[in-house]
């Protein structure tokens, strides 16, 4: 298994590394204030992050580091900040998941299939980051083609949790979560199909938000399941999550499903008032819920009540069906989306191939990892003649029922509360022999994915072992502003 070159030599970094200071910023506002006050230079901050990446390379969060480019941009943006001409994100050093295109830079989706592929255009979200003077410091490890819940399916090896290197980071945006957790960058972008931002955010003790489906453009993002995929931020503060979403959201002519709804100023938080919150009682009574997670969430419910919120149980009888419906639908879509990787159009081509048929068979069998092949085969099966109505069509009906039930609940409540995950980060390798057990790690996050609703995971404590715990709040469609304002207030109390 090859690892991309992460060597930081041969760049101006050595100049700054002579006396690298330690920095720990949680908010972009604090970085910008320090720069304006002359207490910090952006070049120094970039050098610090680069040193962190190098010193913590064993975590395997980064697949490639744009060291020289980052330092050069820091010098330019530093001047813009001083001159008052900088964009909203000036001073933000950010990493991007390895399924988001950045023109002229490699993108592999953490797969052998695309190991040496260079993006020929940038994703809309990347263009919007750069337009507001963010510095993209590198590309981040993830599960292969975003298929996984532990970041163990990457061709380049698993990402380790900074809280405990024997534990998984979560997935598929594991590198994105760990990079922020370990202070290798201020923020990162991930993608969320069934919980791939929120679950690793919970495992790593950071903040992750999945926007309403269609709120953020998918153009330039390697597709897994097109009716689910969404890009979102992972941050150390709600303020930065709001600012990033403000920049990323909005209509994009290159993505036909992107919403034309006006984008609120998410970073202008509304005054918080008592909310009416529902918690799904089946999630707390689930046999698979870790006892420590259950006690913690029950404690959070009592905390919310003390703060003046109304928190009530609701029944959600479809909980046992959400994982099955999700995996039937997403694997069906993935089998279609990944059909283009055949060794002919582009992607890995087997050297053993002798004709067209062997090119297809060998290139795909050698280029894809086991989990990706498993999902392609499952998706092909549920779409095949004789099984379409039994599986795919029925899963679509279940998806509609789940959506209607969630809308019914949210007609009477401001938010729905659940644990983000049924347990804390588990041991690396613990679930590799049982795919179904790994799939159940998504049981609470896929509710928002199936319905297209916005959802956020925020930290709410740790286990006795010191592993982070996350709590999830699900809001109404296109009401991320309310979700973010509430989350900010919740973390501050």
Secondary structure, DSSP 8 states (H G I E B T S, - for coil): ---------SSTHHHHHTT------S-HHHHHHHHHTTS--HHHHHHHHHHHHHHTGGG--EEEE-HHHHHHHHHHHHHHHHHT---TTTT-EEEEETTB--TTSB--TTSGGGTT-B-SS--HHHHHHHHTT-EEEEEE--SGGG--SSS-S-TT---EETTEEEEE--SSSHHHHHHHHTTSSSEEEEEESSSTTHHHHHHHT-EEEE--TTSB--TTB--S-TTT-EEEEEESSHHHHHHHHHHHBS--TT-TTS--S----TTS-------EEEEEHHHHS-TTS-HHHHHHHHHHHHHHHHTT-EEEEE--TTHHHHHHHHHHHHHHHHHHHGGGBSSSSBS---TT--SHHHHHHHHHHHHS-HHHHHHHHHHHHHHSTTTIIIIIIHHHHHHHHHHHHHHHHHHH-SEEEEESSSSS--BTTTTTT-HHHHHGGGTTTHHHHHHT--EEEEEEEE-TTS-EEEEEEE--TT-HHHHHHHHHHHHH-
